């Protein structure tokens, strides 16, 4: 069966990440899958996302403009559900990106919102058309 098994993101502040990512992941249908002092996991559709700290981090902030991960894109449900997520996001540590072009920053046929959290990670929430 093709697809991702899991994605692991290293974060500097696990509690901050747990709050910000936890809200977003639960909001789009992920369920908590595991918790330990240095990390948390959420799962959906047979795959999981893990956030964890590491003593090997070389910087505290993620820079999506460097080589590596630019963003994660998630299915957000209907256009109305994406709108609701975007409206709630700032209260949960996420700031909108490209909001002046929302919801079509990715083109006229692509309904999505982009968010960035306090650590610099970017998430795209895509409406199913």
N, CA, C and O atoms as a printed pandas DataFrame, in Angstrom:
     atom_number atom_name residue_name chain_id  residue_number  x_coord  y_coord  z_coord
0              1         N          UNK        A               1    0.844   -1.177    0.000
1              2        CA          UNK        A               1    0.000    0.000    0.000
2              3         C          UNK        A               1    0.893    1.245    0.000
3              4         O          UNK        A               1    1.685    1.415    0.927
4              5         N          UNK        A               2    0.796    2.106   -0.989
5              6        CA          UNK        A               2    1.635    3.308   -1.043
6              7         C          UNK        A               2    1.163    4.374   -0.057
7              8         O          UNK        A               2    0.048    4.313    0.462
8              9         N          UNK        A               3    2.011    5.324    0.183
9             10        CA          UNK        A               3    1.675    6.437    1.064
10            11         C          UNK        A               3    2.688    6.584    2.172
11            12         O          UNK        A               3    3.580    5.751    2.333
12            13         N          UNK        A               4    2.546    7.638    2.924
13            14        CA          UNK        A               4    3.442    7.876    4.045
14            15         C          UNK        A               4    3.104    6.940    5.199
15            16         O          UNK        A               4    1.936    6.651    5.460
16            17         N          UNK        A               5    4.117    6.482    5.866
17            18        CA          UNK        A               5    3.939    5.733    7.104
18            19         C          UNK        A               5    3.886    6.724    8.259
19            20         O          UNK        A               5    2.989    6.672    9.101
20            21         N          UNK        A               6    4.877    7.639    8.284
21            22        CA          UNK        A               6    4.874    8.698    9.287
22            23         C          UNK        A               6    5.810    9.821    8.870
23            24         O          UNK        A               6    6.663    9.663    7.997
24            25         N          UNK        A               7    5.623   10.945    9.518
25            26        CA          UNK        A               7    6.498   12.107    9.373
26            27         C          UNK        A               7    6.917   12.500   10.778
27            28         O          UNK        A               7    6.090   12.539   11.689
28            29         N          UNK        A               8    8.197   12.790   10.957
29            30        CA          UNK        A               8    8.692   13.238   12.258
30            31         C          UNK        A               8    9.285   14.633   12.108
31            32         O          UNK        A               8   10.163   14.865   11.277
32            33         N          UNK        A               9    8.794   15.549   12.919
33            34        CA          UNK        A               9    9.315   16.914   12.941
34            35         C          UNK        A               9   10.041   17.130   14.256
35            36         O          UNK        A               9    9.508   16.828   15.324
36            37         N          UNK        A              10   11.245   17.646   14.180
37            38        CA          UNK        A              10   11.979   18.020   15.383
38            39         C          UNK        A              10   11.595   19.439   15.748
39            40         O          UNK        A              10   11.554   20.321   14.890
40            41         N          UNK        A              11   11.316   19.654   17.009
41            42        CA          UNK        A              11   10.924   20.967   17.505
42            43         C          UNK        A              11   11.775   21.321   18.712
43            44         O          UNK        A              11   12.275   20.439   19.409
44            45         N          UNK        A              12   11.936   22.607   18.956
45            46        CA          UNK        A              12   12.731   23.057   20.099
46            47         C          UNK        A              12   11.903   23.077   21.380
47            48         O          UNK        A              12   12.417   22.761   22.452
48            49         N          UNK        A              13   10.640   23.441   21.281
49            50        CA          UNK        A              13    9.758   23.586   22.442
50            51         C          UNK        A              13    8.584   22.632   22.306
51            52         O          UNK        A              13    7.621   22.936   21.602
52            53         N          UNK        A              14    8.647   21.498   22.958
53            54        CA          UNK        A              14    7.612   20.478   22.776
54            55         C          UNK        A              14    6.250   20.929   23.291
55            56         O          UNK        A              14    5.238   20.616   22.663
56            57         N          UNK        A              15    6.184   21.638   24.389
57            58        CA          UNK        A              15    4.874   22.049   24.902
58            59         C          UNK        A              15    4.207   23.058   23.982
59            60         O          UNK        A              15    3.005   22.970   23.731
60            61         N          UNK        A              16    4.969   24.005   23.485
61            62        CA          UNK        A              16    4.428   24.969   22.520
62            63         C          UNK        A              16    3.965   24.241   21.262
63            64         O          UNK        A              16    2.873   24.501   20.758
64            65         N          UNK        A              17    4.785   23.341   20.761
65            66        CA          UNK        A              17    4.428   22.571   19.573
66            67         C          UNK        A              17    3.198   21.716   19.825
67            68         O          UNK        A              17    2.325   21.606   18.963
68            69         N          UNK        A              18    3.127   21.114   21.002
69            70        CA          UNK        A              18    1.971   20.286   21.345
70            71         C          UNK        A              18    0.684   21.099   21.294
71            72         O          UNK        A              18   -0.337   20.627   20.796
72            73         N          UNK        A              19    0.738   22.308   21.807
73            74        CA          UNK        A              19   -0.457   23.162   21.793
74            75         C          UNK        A              19   -0.819   23.579   20.375
75            76         O          UNK        A              19   -1.964   23.408   19.956
76            77         N          UNK        A              20    0.140   24.124   19.631
77            78        CA          UNK        A              20   -0.144   24.636   18.285
78            79         C          UNK        A              20   -0.489   23.513   17.309
79            80         O          UNK        A              20   -1.550   23.530   16.685
80            81         N          UNK        A              21    0.402   22.547   17.181
81            82        CA          UNK        A              21    0.162   21.436   16.259
82            83         C          UNK        A              21   -1.013   20.581   16.738
83            84         O          UNK        A              21   -1.820   20.127   15.928
84            85         N          UNK        A              22   -1.107   20.365   18.035
85            86        CA          UNK        A              22   -2.201   19.546   18.559
86            87         C          UNK        A              22   -3.559   20.111   18.187
87            88         O          UNK        A              22   -4.455   19.373   17.776
88            89         N          UNK        A              23   -3.711   21.429   18.331
89            90        CA          UNK        A              23   -4.981   22.052   17.939
90            91         C          UNK        A              23   -5.247   21.811   16.458
91            92         O          UNK        A              23   -6.328   21.354   16.089
92            93         N          UNK        A              24   -4.260   22.116   15.601
93            94        CA          UNK        A              24   -4.459   21.993   14.158
94            95         C          UNK        A              24   -4.738   20.547   13.756
95            96         O          UNK        A              24   -5.669   20.284   12.995
96            97         N          UNK        A              25   -3.949   19.623   14.257
97            98        CA          UNK        A              25   -4.126   18.225   13.873
98            99         C          UNK        A              25   -5.469   17.669   14.325
99           100         O          UNK        A              25   -6.131   16.958   13.570
100          101         N          UNK        A              26   -5.872   17.983   15.536
101          102        CA          UNK        A              26   -7.201   17.544   15.982
102          103         C          UNK        A              26   -8.299   18.194   15.130
103          104         O          UNK        A              26   -9.302   17.560   14.802
104          105         N          UNK        A              27   -8.095   19.445   14.785
105          106        CA          UNK        A              27   -9.100   20.199   14.012
106          107         C          UNK        A              27   -9.333   19.584   12.636
107          108         O          UNK        A              27  -10.438   19.667   12.101
108          109         N          UNK        A              28   -8.291   18.960   12.053
109          110        CA          UNK        A              28   -8.431   18.369   10.718
110          111         C          UNK        A              28   -8.631   16.854   10.769
111          112         O          UNK        A              28   -8.598   16.190    9.733
112          113         N          UNK        A              29   -8.836   16.309   11.958
113          114        CA          UNK        A              29   -9.229   14.916   12.056
114          115         C          UNK        A              29   -8.191   13.933   12.559
115          116         O          UNK        A              29   -8.454   12.730   12.566
116          117         N          UNK        A              30   -7.032   14.390   12.976
117          118        CA          UNK        A              30   -6.034   13.498   13.558
118          119         C          UNK        A              30   -6.405   13.222   15.022
119          120         O          UNK        A              30   -7.001   14.061   15.697
120          121         N          UNK        A              31   -6.044   12.048   15.482
121          122        CA          UNK        A              31   -6.287   11.645   16.865
122          123         C          UNK        A              31   -4.952   11.483   17.584
123          124         O          UNK        A              31   -3.980   11.047   16.968
124          125         N          UNK        A              32   -4.880   11.821   18.867
125          126        CA          UNK        A              32   -3.641   11.575   19.618
126          127         C          UNK        A              32   -3.294   10.089   19.564
127          128         O          UNK        A              32   -4.163    9.227   19.692
128          129         N          UNK        A              33   -1.988    9.808   19.369
129          130        CA          UNK        A              33   -1.550    8.413   19.236
130          131         C          UNK        A              33   -0.467    8.039   20.234
131          132         O          UNK        A              33   -0.211    6.853   20.440
132          133         N          UNK        A              34    0.162    9.001   20.847
133          134        CA          UNK        A              34    1.207    8.690   21.806
134          135         C          UNK        A              34    1.748    9.959   22.429
135          136         O          UNK        A              34    1.701   11.035   21.833
136          137         N          UNK        A              35    2.264    9.814   23.642
137          138        CA          UNK        A              35    2.805   10.965   24.362
138          139         C          UNK        A              35    3.920   10.469   25.273
139          140         O          UNK        A              35    3.764    9.455   25.953
140          141         N          UNK        A              36    5.033   11.173   25.289
141          142        CA          UNK        A              36    6.161   10.891   26.158
142          143         C          UNK        A              36    6.821   12.221   26.473
143          144         O          UNK        A              36    6.488   13.215   25.828
144          145         N          UNK        A              37    7.732   12.295   27.422
145          146        CA          UNK        A              37    8.270   13.604   27.833
146          147         C          UNK        A              37    8.845   14.445   26.701
147          148         O          UNK        A              37    8.729   15.670   26.733
148          149         N          UNK        A              38    9.458   13.825   25.708
149          150        CA          UNK        A              38   10.097   14.586   24.627
150          151         C          UNK        A              38    9.280   14.625   23.338
151          152         O          UNK        A              38    9.769   15.132   22.329
152          153         N          UNK        A              39    8.056   14.107   23.339
153          154        CA          UNK        A              39    7.334   14.079   22.081
154          155         C          UNK        A              39    5.868   13.751   22.182
155          156         O          UNK        A              39    5.357   13.379   23.239
156          157         N          UNK        A              40    5.199   13.899   21.045
157          158        CA          UNK        A              40    3.780   13.606   20.898
158          159         C          UNK        A              40    3.567   13.087   19.478
159          160         O          UNK        A              40    4.296   13.459   18.558
160          161         N          UNK        A              41    2.548   12.213   19.307
161          162        CA          UNK        A              41    2.160   11.723   17.986
162          163         C          UNK        A              41    0.657   11.835   17.810
163          164         O          UNK        A              41   -0.105   11.712   18.769
164          165         N          UNK        A              42    0.240   12.068   16.575
165          166        CA          UNK        A              42   -1.165   12.084   16.178
166          167         C          UNK        A              42   -1.288   11.231   14.924
167          168         O          UNK        A              42   -0.363   11.197   14.112
168          169         N          UNK        A              43   -2.406   10.545   14.752
169          170        CA          UNK        A              43   -2.573    9.664   13.599
170          171         C          UNK        A              43   -3.881    9.923   12.873
171          172         O          UNK        A              43   -4.857   10.411   13.445
172          173         N          UNK        A              44   -3.865    9.575   11.584
173          174        CA          UNK        A              44   -5.066    9.635   10.748
174          175         C          UNK        A              44   -4.836    8.747    9.532
175          176         O          UNK        A              44   -3.761    8.773    8.932
176          177         N          UNK        A              45   -5.825    7.980    9.176
177          178        CA          UNK        A              45   -5.785    7.150    7.962
178          179         C          UNK        A              45   -4.539    6.284    7.850
179          180         O          UNK        A              45   -3.982    6.143    6.761
180          181         N          UNK        A              46   -4.097    5.707    8.950
181          182        CA          UNK        A              46   -2.986    4.775    8.920
182          183         C          UNK        A              46   -1.601    5.397    8.950
183          184         O          UNK        A              46   -0.610    4.667    8.972
184          185         N          UNK        A              47   -1.500    6.696    8.952
185          186        CA          UNK        A              47   -0.200    7.375    9.026
186          187         C          UNK        A              47   -0.175    8.225   10.292
187          188         O          UNK        A              47   -1.219    8.537   10.865
188          189         N          UNK        A              48    1.016    8.592   10.715
189          190        CA          UNK        A              48    1.088    9.438   11.904
190          191         C          UNK        A              48    2.151   10.518   11.754
191          192         O          UNK        A              48    3.096   10.394   10.975
192          193         N          UNK        A              49    1.962   11.575   12.526
193          194        CA          UNK        A              49    2.885   12.705   12.595
194          195         C          UNK        A              49    3.407   12.775   14.015
195          196         O          UNK        A              49    2.633   12.793   14.971
196          197         N          UNK        A              50    4.720   12.815   14.149
197          198        CA          UNK        A              50    5.364   12.895   15.449
198          199         C          UNK        A              50    6.098   14.215   15.574
199          200         O          UNK        A              50    6.774   14.649   14.641
200          201         N          UNK        A              51    5.967   14.848   16.719
201          202        CA          UNK        A              51    6.750   16.022   17.085
202          203         C          UNK        A              51    7.630   15.608   18.243
203          204         O          UNK        A              51    7.147   15.041   19.223
204          205         N          UNK        A              52    8.911   15.885   18.138
205          206        CA          UNK        A              52    9.816   15.485   19.200
206          207         C          UNK        A              52   10.979   16.459   19.316
207          208         O          UNK        A              52   11.354   17.119   18.347
208          209         N          UNK        A              53   11.535   16.538   20.503
209          210        CA          UNK        A              53   12.735   17.326   20.714
210          211         C          UNK        A              53   13.942   16.415   20.542
211          212         O          UNK        A              53   13.816   15.191   20.574
212          213         N          UNK        A              54   15.107   17.015   20.361
213          214        CA          UNK        A              54   16.333   16.236   20.231
214          215         C          UNK        A              54   17.506   17.059   20.754
215          216         O          UNK        A              54   17.560   18.269   20.537
216          217         N          UNK        A              55   18.439   16.416   21.436
217          218        CA          UNK        A              55   19.639   17.141   21.856
218          219         C          UNK        A              55   20.535   17.487   20.667
219          220         O          UNK        A              55   21.509   18.224   20.821
220          221         N          UNK        A              56   20.218   16.964   19.491
221          222        CA          UNK        A              56   21.018   17.219   18.300
222          223         C          UNK        A              56   20.525   18.396   17.453
223          224         O          UNK        A              56   21.059   18.641   16.370
224          225         N          UNK        A              57   19.517   19.124   17.932
225          226        CA          UNK        A              57   19.037   20.301   17.190
226          227         C          UNK        A              57   20.174   21.301   17.017
227          228         O          UNK        A              57   20.945   21.543   17.945
228          229         N          UNK        A              58   20.271   21.875   15.831
229          230        CA          UNK        A              58   21.303   22.888   15.591
230          231         C          UNK        A              58   20.753   24.303   15.655
231          232         O          UNK        A              58   21.525   25.261   15.698
232          233         N          UNK        A              59   19.421   24.454   15.662
233          234        CA          UNK        A              59   18.791   25.768   15.773
234          235         C          UNK        A              59   17.417   25.590   16.403
235          236         O          UNK        A              59   16.800   24.533   16.268
236          237         N          UNK        A              60   16.941   26.615   17.087
237          238        CA          UNK        A              60   15.647   26.530   17.758
238          239         C          UNK        A              60   14.480   26.799   16.822
239          240         O          UNK        A              60   13.375   26.317   17.070
240          241         N          UNK        A              61   14.697   27.553   15.759
241          242        CA          UNK        A              61   13.602   27.912   14.862
242          243         C          UNK        A              61   13.759   27.217   13.525
243          244         O          UNK        A              61   14.853   27.142   12.965
244          245         N          UNK        A              62   12.650   26.713   13.029
245          246        CA          UNK        A              62   12.625   26.104   11.700
246          247         C          UNK        A              62   12.644   27.218   10.655
247          248         O          UNK        A              62   11.942   28.217   10.810
248          249         N          UNK        A              63   13.431   27.062    9.602
249          250        CA          UNK        A              63   13.456   28.035    8.511
250          251         C          UNK        A              63   13.004   27.332    7.241
251          252         O          UNK        A              63   13.775   26.606    6.614
252          253         N          UNK        A              64   11.753   27.553    6.871
253          254        CA          UNK        A              64   11.181   26.880    5.707
254          255         C          UNK        A              64   11.794   27.337    4.390
255          256         O          UNK        A              64   11.511   26.761    3.339
256          257         N          UNK        A              65   12.626   28.362    4.438
257          258        CA          UNK        A              65   13.266   28.869    3.220
258          259         C          UNK        A              65   14.616   28.192    2.946
259          260         O          UNK        A              65   15.209   28.394    1.886
260          261         N          UNK        A              66   15.095   27.396    3.897
261          262        CA          UNK        A              66   16.327   26.631    3.699
262          263         C          UNK        A              66   15.985   25.291    3.055
263          264         O          UNK        A              66   14.819   24.904    2.982
264          265         N          UNK        A              67   17.012   24.594    2.591
265          266        CA          UNK        A              67   16.791   23.242    2.072
266          267         C          UNK        A              67   16.146   22.405    3.164
267          268         O          UNK        A              67   16.527   22.493    4.332
268          269         N          UNK        A              68   15.188   21.608    2.790
269          270        CA          UNK        A              68   14.452   20.793    3.750
270          271         C          UNK        A              68   12.965   21.032    3.604
271          272         O          UNK        A              68   12.485   21.379    2.525
272          273         N          UNK        A              69   12.251   20.850    4.670
273          274        CA          UNK        A              69   10.800   20.948    4.645
274          275         C          UNK        A              69   10.341   22.395    4.476
275          276         O          UNK        A              69   10.703   23.267    5.266
276          277         N          UNK        A              70    9.540   22.641    3.435
277          278        CA          UNK        A              70    8.925   23.952    3.276
278          279         C          UNK        A              70    7.589   23.996    4.006
279          280         O          UNK        A              70    7.339   24.913    4.788
280          281         N          UNK        A              71    6.732   23.015    3.758
281          282        CA          UNK        A              71    5.458   22.965    4.465
282          283         C          UNK        A              71    4.830   21.587    4.358
283          284         O          UNK        A              71    5.209   20.772    3.516
284          285         N          UNK        A              72    3.860   21.347    5.231
285          286        CA          UNK        A              72    3.025   20.153    5.166
286          287         C          UNK        A              72    1.641   20.599    4.721
287          288         O          UNK        A              72    1.111   21.589    5.226
288          289         N          UNK        A              73    1.056   19.871    3.777
289          290        CA          UNK        A              73   -0.289   20.183    3.297
290          291         C          UNK        A              73   -1.249   19.109    3.797
291          292         O          UNK        A              73   -0.967   17.915    3.700
292          293         N          UNK        A              74   -2.384   19.548    4.332
293          294        CA          UNK        A              74   -3.371   18.651    4.908
294          295         C          UNK        A              74   -4.712   18.837    4.231
295          296         O          UNK        A              74   -5.058   19.945    3.821
296          297         N          UNK        A              75   -5.465   17.761    4.111
297          298        CA          UNK        A              75   -6.854   17.861    3.666
298          299         C          UNK        A              75   -7.645   18.518    4.794
299          300         O          UNK        A              75   -7.594   18.072    5.940
300          301         N          UNK        A              76   -8.368   19.571    4.463
301          302        CA          UNK        A              76   -9.088   20.320    5.489
302          303         C          UNK        A              76  -10.587   20.182    5.443
303          304         O          UNK        A              76  -11.291   20.832    6.215
304          305         N          UNK        A              77  -11.100   19.338    4.541
305          306        CA          UNK        A              77  -12.552   19.178    4.432
306          307         C          UNK        A              77  -13.126   20.123    3.394
307          308         O          UNK        A              77  -12.492   20.400    2.375
308          309         N          UNK        A              78  -14.313   20.610    3.652
309          310        CA          UNK        A              78  -15.001   21.503    2.724
310          311         C          UNK        A              78  -14.378   22.905    2.777
311          312         O          UNK        A              78  -13.587   23.211    3.669
312          313         N          UNK        A              79  -14.739   23.729    1.830
313          314        CA          UNK        A              79  -14.290   25.127    1.842
314          315         C          UNK        A              79  -14.734   25.812    3.133
315          316         O          UNK        A              79  -13.978   26.599    3.703
316          317         N          UNK        A              80  -15.934   25.527    3.593
317          318        CA          UNK        A              80  -16.433   26.120    4.830
318          319         C          UNK        A              80  -15.609   25.672    6.035
319          320         O          UNK        A              80  -15.362   26.463    6.946
320          321         N          UNK        A              81  -15.183   24.413    6.043
321          322        CA          UNK        A              81  -14.347   23.917    7.136
322          323         C          UNK        A              81  -12.964   24.567    7.109
323          324         O          UNK        A              81  -12.408   24.888    8.159
324          325         N          UNK        A              82  -12.413   24.758    5.926
325          326        CA          UNK        A              82  -11.126   25.458    5.804
326          327         C          UNK        A              82  -11.281   26.893    6.289
327          328         O          UNK        A              82  -10.420   27.395    7.012
328          329         N          UNK        A              83  -12.360   27.558    5.904
329          330        CA          UNK        A              83  -12.612   28.924    6.370
330          331         C          UNK        A              83  -12.657   28.977    7.900
331          332         O          UNK        A              83  -12.098   29.890    8.507
332          333         N          UNK        A              84  -13.316   28.009    8.515
333          334        CA          UNK        A              84  -13.428   27.981    9.980
334          335         C          UNK        A              84  -12.059   27.777   10.625
335          336         O          UNK        A              84  -11.738   28.430   11.617
336          337         N          UNK        A              85  -11.264   26.889   10.075
337          338        CA          UNK        A              85   -9.911   26.658   10.599
338          339         C          UNK        A              85   -9.092   27.942   10.501
339          340         O          UNK        A              85   -8.413   28.326   11.454
340          341         N          UNK        A              86   -9.156   28.591    9.366
341          342        CA          UNK        A              86   -8.397   29.834    9.178
342          343         C          UNK        A              86   -8.867   30.912   10.155
343          344         O          UNK        A              86   -8.053   31.683   10.663
344          345         N          UNK        A              87  -10.156   30.968   10.417
345          346        CA          UNK        A              87  -10.691   31.972   11.338
346          347         C          UNK        A              87  -10.258   31.712   12.779
347          348         O          UNK        A              87  -10.093   32.656   13.552
348          349         N          UNK        A              88  -10.072   30.450   13.149
349          350        CA          UNK        A              88   -9.714   30.082   14.516
350          351         C          UNK        A              88   -8.206   30.040   14.766
351          352         O          UNK        A              88   -7.773   30.074   15.918
352          353         N          UNK        A              89   -7.424   29.968   13.731
353          354        CA          UNK        A              89   -5.995   29.648   13.832
354          355         C          UNK        A              89   -5.186   30.602   14.707
355          356         O          UNK        A              89   -4.354   30.152   15.495
356          357         N          UNK        A              90   -5.409   31.889   14.585
357          358        CA          UNK        A              90   -4.591   32.847   15.340
358          359         C          UNK        A              90   -4.753   32.682   16.844
359          360         O          UNK        A              90   -3.814   32.945   17.596
360          361         N          UNK        A              91   -5.906   32.259   17.287
361          362        CA          UNK        A              91   -6.129   32.032   18.716
362          363         C          UNK        A              91   -5.376   30.812   19.227
363          364         O          UNK        A              91   -5.335   30.559   20.431
364          365         N          UNK        A              92   -4.777   30.053   18.304
365          366        CA          UNK        A              92   -4.078   28.821   18.665
366          367         C          UNK        A              92   -2.615   28.837   18.243
367          368         O          UNK        A              92   -2.005   27.779   18.090
368          369         N          UNK        A              93   -2.041   30.032   18.051
369          370        CA          UNK        A              93   -0.615   30.155   17.787
370          371         C          UNK        A              93   -0.198   30.146   16.331
371          372         O          UNK        A              93    0.998   30.144   16.037
372          373         N          UNK        A              94   -1.139   30.141   15.420
373          374        CA          UNK        A              94   -0.841   30.138   13.988
374          375         C          UNK        A              94   -1.189   31.494   13.387
375          376         O          UNK        A              94   -2.207   32.089   13.740
376          377         N          UNK        A              95   -0.351   31.981   12.486
377          378        CA          UNK        A              95   -0.680   33.232   11.794
378          379         C          UNK        A              95   -0.890   32.940   10.314
379          380         O          UNK        A              95   -0.191   32.104    9.742
380          381         N          UNK        A              96   -1.844   33.620    9.692
381          382        CA          UNK        A              96   -2.111   33.365    8.277
382          383         C          UNK        A              96   -0.982   33.900    7.399
383          384         O          UNK        A              96   -0.381   34.934    7.690
384          385         N          UNK        A              97   -0.713   33.180    6.335
385          386        CA          UNK        A              97    0.228   33.622    5.300
386          387         C          UNK        A              97   -0.563   33.841    4.010
387          388         O          UNK        A              97   -1.564   33.168    3.764
388          389         N          UNK        A              98   -0.110   34.776    3.201
389          390        CA          UNK        A              98   -0.735   35.061    1.900
390          391         C          UNK        A              98   -2.220   35.369    2.056
391          392         O          UNK        A              98   -3.007   35.133    1.139
392          393         N          UNK        A              99   -2.600   35.893    3.211
393          394        CA          UNK        A              99   -4.018   36.083    3.510
394          395         C          UNK        A              99   -4.690   37.075    2.555
395          396         O          UNK        A              99   -5.898   37.004    2.330
396          397         N          UNK        A             100   -3.910   37.988    2.000
397          398        CA          UNK        A             100   -4.492   38.941    1.049
398          399         C          UNK        A             100   -4.955   38.237   -0.228
399          400         O          UNK        A             100   -5.751   38.794   -0.984
400          401         N          UNK        A             101   -4.464   37.020   -0.476
401          402        CA          UNK        A             101   -4.878   36.255   -1.659
402          403         C          UNK        A             101   -5.727   35.036   -1.285
403          404         O          UNK        A             101   -6.021   34.196   -2.134
404          405         N          UNK        A             102   -6.120   34.945   -0.007
405          406        CA          UNK        A             102   -6.914   33.805    0.463
406          407         C          UNK        A             102   -8.290   33.827   -0.179
407          408         O          UNK        A             102   -8.882   34.902   -0.284
408          409         N          UNK        A             103   -8.815   32.727   -0.602
409          410        CA          UNK        A             103   -8.353   31.353   -0.472
410          411         C          UNK        A             103   -7.695   30.795   -1.728
411          412         O          UNK        A             103   -7.532   29.581   -1.856
412          413         N          UNK        A             104   -7.315   31.676   -2.659
413          414        CA          UNK        A             104   -6.790   31.184   -3.934
414          415         C          UNK        A             104   -5.329   31.564   -4.178
415          416         O          UNK        A             104   -4.935   31.799   -5.320
416          417         N          UNK        A             105   -4.524   31.625   -3.117
417          418        CA          UNK        A             105   -3.105   31.953   -3.280
418          419         C          UNK        A             105   -2.387   30.911   -4.134
419          420         O          UNK        A             105   -1.365   31.214   -4.749
420          421         N          UNK        A             106   -2.910   29.688   -4.177
421          422        CA          UNK        A             106   -2.311   28.626   -4.985
422          423         C          UNK        A             106   -2.870   28.548   -6.390
423          424         O          UNK        A             106   -2.531   27.633   -7.141
424          425         N          UNK        A             107   -3.720   29.490   -6.757
425          426        CA          UNK        A             107   -4.324   29.515   -8.089
426          427         C          UNK        A             107   -5.837   29.491   -7.994
427          428         O          UNK        A             107   -6.392   29.133   -6.955
428          429         N          UNK        A             108   -6.510   29.871   -9.077
429          430        CA          UNK        A             108   -7.966   30.017   -9.040
430          431         C          UNK        A             108   -8.732   28.724   -8.771
431          432         O          UNK        A             108   -9.866   28.782   -8.294
432          433         N          UNK        A             109   -8.157   27.576   -9.058
433          434        CA          UNK        A             109   -8.842   26.305   -8.839
434          435         C          UNK        A             109   -8.438   25.619   -7.535
435          436         O          UNK        A             109   -8.885   24.511   -7.241
436          437         N          UNK        A             110   -7.589   26.288   -6.760
437          438        CA          UNK        A             110   -7.038   25.677   -5.536
438          439         C          UNK        A             110   -7.518   26.475   -4.324
439          440         O          UNK        A             110   -7.093   27.611   -4.116
440          441         N          UNK        A             111   -8.399   25.881   -3.528
441          442        CA          UNK        A             111   -8.963   26.541   -2.349
442          443         C          UNK        A             111   -8.197   26.059   -1.131
443          444         O          UNK        A             111   -8.321   24.904   -0.724
444          445         N          UNK        A             112   -7.402   26.954   -0.550
445          446        CA          UNK        A             112   -6.561   26.558    0.587
446          447         C          UNK        A             112   -6.147   27.779    1.389
447          448         O          UNK        A             112   -6.182   28.913    0.912
448          449         N          UNK        A             113   -5.754   27.503    2.627
449          450        CA          UNK        A             113   -5.182   28.524    3.483
450          451         C          UNK        A             113   -3.812   28.081    3.949
451          452         O          UNK        A             113   -3.563   26.887    4.116
452          453         N          UNK        A             114   -2.924   29.036    4.160
453          454        CA          UNK        A             114   -1.577   28.749    4.637
454          455         C          UNK        A             114   -1.397   29.397    5.993
455          456         O          UNK        A             114   -1.820   30.530    6.222
456          457         N          UNK        A             115   -0.761   28.659    6.887
457          458        CA          UNK        A             115   -0.527   29.122    8.245
458          459         C          UNK        A             115    0.930   28.904    8.621
459          460         O          UNK        A             115    1.584   27.992    8.113
460          461         N          UNK        A             116    1.435   29.754    9.521
461          462        CA          UNK        A             116    2.780   29.569   10.060
462          463         C          UNK        A             116    2.679   29.638   11.579
463          464         O          UNK        A             116    1.996   30.505   12.125
464          465         N          UNK        A             117    3.365   28.717   12.258
465          466        CA          UNK        A             117    3.308   28.735   13.721
466          467         C          UNK        A             117    4.483   29.513   14.299
467          468         O          UNK        A             117    5.311   30.043   13.559
468          469         N          UNK        A             118    4.548   29.576   15.610
469          470        CA          UNK        A             118    5.556   30.404   16.275
470          471         C          UNK        A             118    6.980   29.919   16.040
471          472         O          UNK        A             118    7.922   30.701   16.173
472          473         N          UNK        A             119    7.159   28.648   15.693
473          474        CA          UNK        A             119    8.498   28.107   15.435
474          475         C          UNK        A             119    8.895   28.209   13.968
475          476         O          UNK        A             119   10.001   27.811   13.604
476          477         N          UNK        A             120    8.013   28.735   13.117
477          478        CA          UNK        A             120    8.341   28.917   11.712
478          479         C          UNK        A             120    7.887   27.804   10.792
479          480         O          UNK        A             120    8.225   27.823    9.609
480          481         N          UNK        A             121    7.126   26.823   11.295
481          482        CA          UNK        A             121    6.619   25.752   10.449
482          483         C          UNK        A             121    5.389   26.253    9.694
483          484         O          UNK        A             121    4.560   26.979   10.243
484          485         N          UNK        A             122    5.285   25.856    8.430
485          486        CA          UNK        A             122    4.155   26.257    7.592
486          487         C          UNK        A             122    3.282   25.049    7.308
487          488         O          UNK        A             122    3.781   23.962    7.016
488          489         N          UNK        A             123    1.963   25.252    7.396
489          490        CA          UNK        A             123    0.984   24.225    7.075
490          491         C          UNK        A             123    0.010   24.800    6.059
491          492         O          UNK        A             123   -0.387   25.962    6.148
492          493         N          UNK        A             124   -0.364   23.979    5.104
493          494        CA          UNK        A             124   -1.375   24.344    4.113
494          495         C          UNK        A             124   -2.613   23.492    4.395
495          496         O          UNK        A             124   -2.521   22.276    4.558
496          497         N          UNK        A             125   -3.754   24.143    4.450
497          498        CA          UNK        A             125   -5.023   23.449    4.703
498          499         C          UNK        A             125   -5.837   23.545    3.414
499          500         O          UNK        A             125   -6.268   24.631    3.026
500          501         N          UNK        A             126   -6.043   22.420    2.761
501          502        CA          UNK        A             126   -6.623   22.361    1.430
502          503         C          UNK        A             126   -8.076   21.881    1.494
503          504         O          UNK        A             126   -8.386   20.898    2.167
504          505         N          UNK        A             127   -8.947   22.579    0.795
505          506        CA          UNK        A             127  -10.342   22.171    0.703
506          507         C          UNK        A             127  -10.485   21.096   -0.370
507          508         O          UNK        A             127   -9.856   21.166   -1.425
508          509         N          UNK        A             128  -11.309   20.120   -0.086
509          510        CA          UNK        A             128  -11.620   19.083   -1.072
510          511         C          UNK        A             128  -12.664   19.646   -2.014
511          512         O          UNK        A             128  -13.713   20.123   -1.581
512          513         N          UNK        A             129  -12.380   19.591   -3.275
513          514        CA          UNK        A             129  -13.277   20.151   -4.287
514          515         C          UNK        A             129  -14.174   19.086   -4.876
515          516         O          UNK        A             129  -14.995   19.381   -5.745
